[in-house]
Amino acid sequence: MNWFKKAINPNNKTDTPYINSTRPLSLPSDILKLLDDFDISHKAGNLKQAGNILEQAINSIPDSDKKDVAIFKASCLMSKGIILIDLGQYSEAERIFNKALQIFQEKNATEYEKNSCLAQLAIVQLAQGEMQLALFTFNKAKQYFDDLKDCNEKAVFFQNLGLLYVTTGDIAEAEKYTLLSLDILSDPDLAHEPNQHAICLLQYGNILLNKNNITDAHNAYSNAISLLESVEKPFPLLAKCWLGLGNVYLQQQEFNKAEGNITKAIDKLKRWEGAANDLALAYMNLGVININKNQNKNAIDHLNTAHNLFSKSTENSLQSIDCEMNLGFAHTENGDQIRSNYLLKKSLERYKEHTGTEARQVRCLAGIAINCDRSGDIEGTVQYAREGLQLGEQTPLGMEQIIRACKILLQKHDAPLKEELSGEEFVARLNTDESFSDAFCNNPTGLVEAHGLCTGDVLTIMGMFKPRNQKETLAMVELITAVAKINNSN
């Protein structure tokens, strides 16, 4: 959210970050000392302390008719607002930006200062979920930045406009404005700060990952990391790039590489006060890695940590639900069906409040059905597997395995799906329907009985069906053994 370059005052080379206004020469030394202390605290990542110091400085700057003093105070207010955004205090940040904007307008500040304040106000509106208001505020500032010659400020505006569209789910517009920003930042004839270029590459990597363009996402994150190697104190931005790269490896199922990058990110993010949300994402993805590596206790510990961090942040509510869902899956793998179903049902209801979450809802429904099956709740198994199957078949690609799991559960328990079959029809289904074959392997005698096959039909199956893998072979052995027992008892 860093909107402002560090200003260079020829009379004082230690201006604070973000404050985009030269310090008035009339400021007393005690205020200058506070601004220097703010600079030190902010660089060290002590955001609360930095905000408190800056508040003292702002309160010490007198209300003045002098234009330079008033505008500098407004710039300090903007810096305070940016820190409040990083700390998640959005309503107070909004109040601060409105106050700064009023001063800029009253004192006839530059168009850049007024429109930069408007754009920052849009960011905080976006963080509070006021999408339409944020878009309206952004558009009020957009004409000014559109008309600017290519420069760092224009690139930053386009990057943040891209962030708005990421949040609203309009990935095409998000990519458009992020690429416009990158085009400017990649111009060798313009001087740019490496961290701003890295911020934009990081955002572009996130967009590409969302589009499942894994290779290009990997390149974007790697290029951002290379740029940040030249920055004196690149954290927490570098940690966010490691997190992004870890997510790429997670998608590629290279779990050890994913774990290495995400663990590095966590180590740095823990030291940064404004990084609670990124830290929650890191712990959540580490928990997902643990699930895939069958490290269920570690998965539960890491996902609980993420869940607690998300509960303290109002950002990324959808990712907070993702965390809750994954925690439910971790409890499934750990054998705690009751706790798992509590979390999955809660996640399911929360997902229903968000558009575009049908695939996630299907995962929850299938998970609940599996838990019901394992705990012997046939009615619950059928209910949730049927709902998962119906919704899954209406959802875009990527649901094949989950749909298959729902079909297996329904073929195991749901009477309407258990039409009577002859031995020949049963074998034909085994040879052509993968989910039917899975159900057979899971419970061969139960499936035979469910479809009303007699002993003669079973003998037909034994004569006609040729197992194609070890699971089918074991299922046939179980079926033959069951028939033999029945014959012996007779």
Sequence and secondary structure as in RCSB ss.txt:
>XXXX:A:sequence
MNWFKKAINPNNKTDTPYINSTRPLSLPSDILKLLDDFDISHKAGNLKQAGNILEQAINSIPDSDKKDVAIFKAS
CLMSKGIILIDLGQYSEAERIFNKALQIFQEKNATEYEKNSCLAQLAIVQLAQGEMQLALFTFNKAKQYFDDLKD
CNEKAVFFQNLGLLYVTTGDIAEAEKYTLLSLDILSDPDLAHEPNQHAICLLQYGNILLNKNNITDAHNAYSNAI
SLLESVEKPFPLLAKCWLGLGNVYLQQQEFNKAEGNITKAIDKLKRWEGAANDLALAYMNLGVININKNQNKNAI
DHLNTAHNLFSKSTENSLQSIDCEMNLGFAHTENGDQIRSNYLLKKSLERYKEHTGTEARQVRCLAGIAINCDRS
GDIEGTVQYAREGLQLGEQTPLGMEQIIRACKILLQKHDAPLKEELSGEEFVARLNTDESFSDAFCNNPTGLVEA
HGLCTGDVLTIMGMFKPRNQKETLAMVELITAVAKINNSN
>XXXX:A:secstr
        BTTBTT  SS  S   TTS HHHHHHHHHHHHHHHTT HHHHHHHHHHHHHHS   S HHHHHHHHH
HHHHHHHHHHHTT HHHHHHHHHHHHHHHHHTT  HHHHHHHHHHHHHHHHHTT HHHHHHHHHHHHHHHHHS S
 HHHHHHHHHHHHHHHHHT HHHHHHHHHHHHHHHT TTS   HHHHHHHHHHHHHHHHHTT HHHHHHHHHHHH
HHHTTSSS TTHHHHHHHHHHHHHHHTT HHHHHHHHHHHHHHHTT GGGHHHHHHHHHHHHHHHHHTT HHHHH
HHHHHHHHHHHT  S HHHHHHHHHHHHHHHHHTT HHHHHHHHHHHHHHHTTSTT HHHHHHHHHHHHHHHHHT
T HHHHHHHHHHHHHHHTTS SS HHHHHHHHHHHHHH GGG     HHHHHHHHHH HHHHHHHHH HHHHHHH
TT  HHHHHHHHHH    SHHHHHHHHHHHHHHHHHHHH 
